[in-house]
Amino acid sequence: MADNTSYVDLFKGSAMILPLFEASESQWNRYGRAIAYLLGLSYMFLGVNIIADVFMAAIEVITSKTKQIKIATANANGDNGDDTANQGPHFDTIEVKIWNDTVSNLTLMALGSSAPEILLSIIEIVGNGFEPGELGPGTIVGSASFNLLVITAICIYVIPDGESRRIKEINVFACTSFFAVFAYIWLYLVIEVITPNVIEIWEGIVTFLFFPLIVLLAFAADKNFWRKQMEMDGDWNQMQDVFAKQKTGSEEDVRHIIETNEKGEKVERLIMGKKQLKDPKEAADIATAEMLRRTHHSRAWYRVIAGRANKGGSKVPFYNKPKDDEDLAAREPSRNGDMTVARIEFSAAAYSCMENEGTIKLGVIRTGNLNCKTTINYETSDGTANAGEDYVSKAGIIEFIEGEYIKTVEIEIIDDDVWEETETFFVRLFNPSRGTEMDKICVTQVSIINDDEPGILQFQKPSYLYKESAGMAELVIERNDGCDGRVTVRFKTKDITAIAGKDYEARDEEVVFSHGEVTKTIIIPLNDDDVFNEDKIFEVMLSEPTAGSSLGKSKCTIVTILNDDDYQTLITRVANLTSVNLDKLVIGKESWAQQFQEALSVNGGNVDDAEPLDFILHFLTFGWKVLFACVPPAHIAGGWLCFCVSLGAIAGVTAIIGDMASILGQLLGIKDSVTAITLVALGTSLPDTFASKVAAINEDSADAAIGNITGSNSVNVFLGLGIPWIIATLYKYFTYAATDRRSKFIVTDKSLPFTIALYSIAAIATLLLLTWRRYSIAAGKAELGGDPKVKKICAAICITLWSIYIICASLYAYDVIKF
């Protein structure tokens, strides 16, 4: 009993709410109690993250509001030569966002991301009788360190190989990056130099005033006030670009596109294109992912979506971005946006060739500025294929003359008589000349297909879908795992519900593969008529392979002939399913009923596709989700009611987190300053980590992934310390006489200045690393992704800096090291 009661006095006066049952808790085993508080703290972190997502949903609703403006077009001047000039001015109505993206990121969204840290600092000071504590300031610095170092490392690493992400709003990022360092240098000066260990009223006020200052300067940087780059007067095309940029990301716009004929045509392409899908649900998932991929989303959107997935809610059907020509065309506008810079990349992310072809030609394309001479280096590197055995290593310089936009690189392939599995090697671009940048596909993979066996013959797909009016069905037969010699195979059609001679023309023929050929396309005519028929199905089978070849798993395929009317019905169904998918992903609900329905549902109500982890997460978060479904819906009162109520709920949960963290630290013998930079900082930063990871992979730029980190880190100091310092110093000024020692706000955490100095050094190093990556050829001239080896090294550097920060700060707190 002595061991249990010896630590009871440690908690007196150290917490606002807990422990609730101090008398009974004091009888518990110390470490058993510590485990209970650790589990409780973890559960409270789940709660604060869920209500923070509700808070972010309100912010997204508030900041996504638009207004309509009318812009006079060229017709207003009567210069189009038709009768419309006599009808008076013509105006186009355009919707623009009310909130500027930079302002919303640094105000409401930064507050939403940092609300737990900011409120923890305020609550701790108020709960301590307006005396400073260690948990709040330590959490702010620790969270800033985790955000800038660890989240940046993750975002650098998770970009798919061969791709990269650059920060587009570089002026804004430069501004917030300066303040991300300056804020903590200012904090160090206040605590350690200007008025050592004492905070005065003016210091709190100045700290807080840096918040509107960073917002104004970042807004000026966003609008290029210092270097005006765009003349808007009379330039309708440029003005449209600005408005289009401001409109992007509206969920209402996406749903409108889905429900119109325009989107129906896009869905039709997805169904009848290369994928030739039959399942409407699968087509709808792809259509949803495609729409989301092509739409810019805010930081708040990614935060809420990532939070849903981590608590067993609706998931976004993101999928790997295609690398075919269609995707290349889709990305063309973004590449050509800056016509003063030439951008070079491979024409495809992967190539393949037969071993006996002797050489393979890789396309290298240039976009953007074509009116100059540019050069770029290339070199090969081994994968599973080895230089000298499977291919001839090669390196050189590619030169584009003025007006030239495509070049080829020819690599020699070594043929041998030994059967091998398909092997790969890589070719990378690097060292572009001045005025030239590398685009996304700066590394390509080359697959060498063995040709020393006759091969395995099979259909490319197990089923095909064609409209009746298509006139013919084109079926592809593949020859895999070898292409040596001449082989033949027979194919024969067989009725199922379709009738040969009526619905299609029967075929029983032989297909010949010459030496080296790997694909053949067979054509089966389809008969169109004006009679309404149900969908018809027939089968095509392969048989009698020759010359040692064999049949693969897909030796038969099913062809479905769709009636054109049924096809349009299918298109409508897919469009409707896509609309439903997008409705599930809308941020913020319009009624309490919808909120409770979402809270009670696993995987957004799609139980059939839910995974075991979804049920586990739903079980763990069920109580919180139901509790916070009581918060007013985000679409009521423009989102402000939800904003205020959820902010109050965050404050309540944060108060309990502060108590639990403090008690847990004392149970384990850990100081509050160490608990703050480890457990609490990690718990409050994990949701932002998941959001940044998703944004890094799915956005075309790095802004949504890491662009907001520096701004949030600055706001943490200006609001998280500025506000409580003002409250505490004013309270002491009006409560105690000037000669009373209690009138001074004295900082008692001796490790805080050292922790701030450590973070500042690590922050400068990380920002210098990102700057180097932006201008370095080796890193792909981008903050995220690029060369696989380089990105791993950069990510490791950031993680190492964070580890050094944690270790040194902890050792200093326990006087193991001195400063």
Secondary structure, DSSP 8 states (H G I E B T S, - for coil): -HHHHTTGGGGTTT-SS--TTHHHHTTS-HHHHHHHHHHHHHHHHHHHHHHHHHHHHHHHHHHT-EEEEEEE-GGGGT-SSSGGGGG---EEEEEEESS-HHHHIIIIIHHHHHHHHHHHHHHHHHHTTS---SHHHHHHHHHHHIIIIIIHHHHHHHS-TT-EEB-S-HHHHHHHHHHHHHHHHHHHIIIIIISTTEE-HHHHHHHHHHHHHHHHHHHHHHTTSSS-----TT-HHHHHHHHHHHHTT-HHHHHHHHTSHHHHHHHHHHHHSSS----HHHHHHHHHHHHHHTS---HHHHHHHHHHHTTT-----------SHHHHHHTHHHHTT-TTSEEEEES-SEEEEEGGG-EEEEEEEEEE--SS-EEEEEEEEESSS-BTTTB---EEEEEE-TT--EEEEEEEB---SS----EEEEEEEE---TTEEE-S--EEEEEEE--SS--EEEES-SEEEEEGGG-EEEEEEEEES---S-EEEEEEEEESSS-BTTTB---EEEEEE-TT--EEEEEEEB---SS----EEEEEEEE---TT-EE-S--EEEEEEE-HHHHHHHHHHHHHHHHHHHHHT-SS-SSHHHHHHHHH-SGGG-GGG--HHHHHHHHHHHHHHHHHTTS--TTGGGGHHHHHHHHHHHHHHHHHHHHHHHHHHHHTT--HHHHIIIIIHHHHHHHHHHHHHHHHHHSSBSIIIIITHHHHHHHHHHHHTHHHHHHHHHHHHHHS-TTSGGGSEE---TTHHHHHHHHHHHHHHHHHHHHHHHH-TTTTSSSEE-SHHHHHHHHHHHHHHHHHHHHHHHHHHTTSS--
